Amino acid sequence: MRRISIFGATGSIGQNTIDLIARAPDAYNVVALTGAGNIAQLAQDARRLGADIAVTAHDHLLDDLREALHGSGIDCAAGTDAIREAATRPVDWVMSAIVGAAGLAPGIEALKQGATLALANKESLVCAGSLMLHTAQAHGAAILPVDSEHSAVFQALIGEDMAAVERIIITASGGAFRDWPLEKLADATLEQASSHPNWDMGQRITIDSASMFNKAMEVIETREYFGIYPSQIEVLVHPQSMIHALVGFNDGALMAHIGPPDMRHAIGFALHHPQRRTLPVERLDLAKIGSFEFRAPDEARWPALRLAREVMARGGMAGAVFNAAKEVALDGFIDGHLRFPQMAQVVEDTLEQLNSDNNVIDATMTLDNVAQVDHLARQAAKAVIKKRAG
């Protein structure tokens, strides 16, 4: 029986993971489940899976969690330290699906235990890719991608020689505004940005899809995961979201991964790796689909892609600045302080401010230093938003 923990259990990735695990309950011993404010869901899943411990990120919700789990025998805890402690509990496999930079520390702790880390948290590699990879190597741990794009690349590379790879192409749906006139983007509402044409995801990642900040993050992740040059990474808009990535080889061949827009495929591949097992996902009828569309991304519409390449060129901890500024800018849009296109402007202004400070960007990459850079970038981004509002 495999011991597993799920960090970010109440989000869309966590819920899809639980769906797969609940289909074979005798195969898994669930150690820890963590969530944020959805205490009812967290408690329900902890009872359903027989978890050893349930942890909410919010200290003030600990009593609510205890009440929801009263009589179950399941331990309860709250706060970031408790989540980090839960990650030190020995398991075989961990789903890292906490949204944002908060997912980095528990992911590092899980790697230190030698666990296989199924990584859905984009921020970990963007903010601290070399730290994550070195920690995994030092402790004999493995990192498996759960983003549909990186899982697709990973699968396309099985049995291949990286020296033969010329390019990696990751696809993007284009999000809610892919066909909007540019001049209309400034009037895009929160409700419109929160509706994805293909995927069923949480609000923040759906908005990041519309702005393509999620794809910008994935470009940086691709460099970290697969160790290729930024110039070898391409983005292609593919509205159907069925070809998740392509790998181009030195003989001119392109290897494509095709599947339905269902995150249970990538999750299931990571859960069962190195085996393939039956998954409850749609089987595509290519004749019925008929054709696939592709187009080059317009960086005037999606400046986040240009910013990602600037981050990779700058190196150091520019990725941590990029991510923190992006999260603050997203909060600004959700709270009504920014228009949709202004999110990219806030991130660019923050990068310009902090990238000139070599002591910040080029500091040794440790967890504490990444946290410090994250804090500085958030303060800078908030100041940029305040200045714009003023």
C-alpha positions, 0 to 999 in steps of 0.5 A: 500500500502506497503512502501519499499526501495531498497538499492543496487538496481542496483545489481543482488539482487536489480534487481530481487527485482525490477522485482517482485515489478514491477509485482504488481506496485499498491501494493507498494510505493517505497520510496528510491532506491540506487545504485553505478556507474550504473546511467542509471539503477538507474534512469530508475528504479527510474522513472519506480517505481516512487521512492521518492528519488534516491541515488548514493554512488558516490559523483562525479556522482550526476550531472549525476543522476540529469541529468538522472532524470531531470523533473521527480520530483524525489529527487537526492542525493549522498554519504554514508551519503545520503544513510544512511539518505535515510535509516531513511525514514519511510518504512515498508520493506527494501531490504538490498543488498548493497555489502560489509561492506558499507551495515551495516550502512544503515541496522542499520538505517532501523532497528532503524525505526522499518522496516522489513529488508530483508537482502541480505548483508552477511557482516552485520551479519558477521561483527556485528551480535549481534549489528544487532540483538540487534538493531532489538529487541530494535526497534521492527524490524524484519530481514528476510534472503534473502540468498537462504541458510538461507531463506531455513533454515528459511522456514524449521524451521517454526513451529519447536522448535529450541531445537529439532534442531541437525544440519543445513546443508547449501549447496554450488555449489562449484563454477567455480573450484569445479572439477579443479585439485588443482595444476591448481588453481594458474593459474585460471584467473579472467574471469574463476573465474567470471563464475558461473556454476549455478547462475547468479550473480555479479562478486564479489559474483561469485568469492567468490563462487569459493573461497567459501568465500561466504559460509564461510560468510554464516556459520558465518551468520548461527550461528548469525541468528539461535543461534546454536553452530558452531559445529552444522553447516555443509557445503555440496557441491551440484553441482545442487544448488537445495537443498539450505539447510537441517535442522536435528532434534533430531529424525534423520529427515532431512527437506530439502528445494528444489527449482530452483537456482533463487534468486526471490524465497528467495526475494519473500518469504521475500517480502510477508512474512508471506504469500506465493504468486505465484512467476515467478520461474521454477517449478522443474521436479524431474523425469527429474532431476533424481538425486542429488549429494553431496560431502564433501567440501575439505578444502585444496581446500577451506581454507575459510571454516576453517578460518570461524570456526577460526573466530567463535572460536575467537569471538568478532569482528574477523568477521569484520577483516575476512570480510575486509581482504576478500574484500581487497584480492578480490580486489587484485585478480581482479586487478591482484596483487594476484593469486586465492589461495593467497586470502585465504592466505592474509585473514589468515595472516591478521587474525593472525596479528589482532586477537592477539590484544585484544583491537581491537577484543574484543572492545565493538561492536558499529558501530563506533568500527566496522568501526575502525576494518574494517579500521585497517583490510583493512590497514593490508591486503593491507600491506600483499599484498604489502609484497607478491608483493615485 
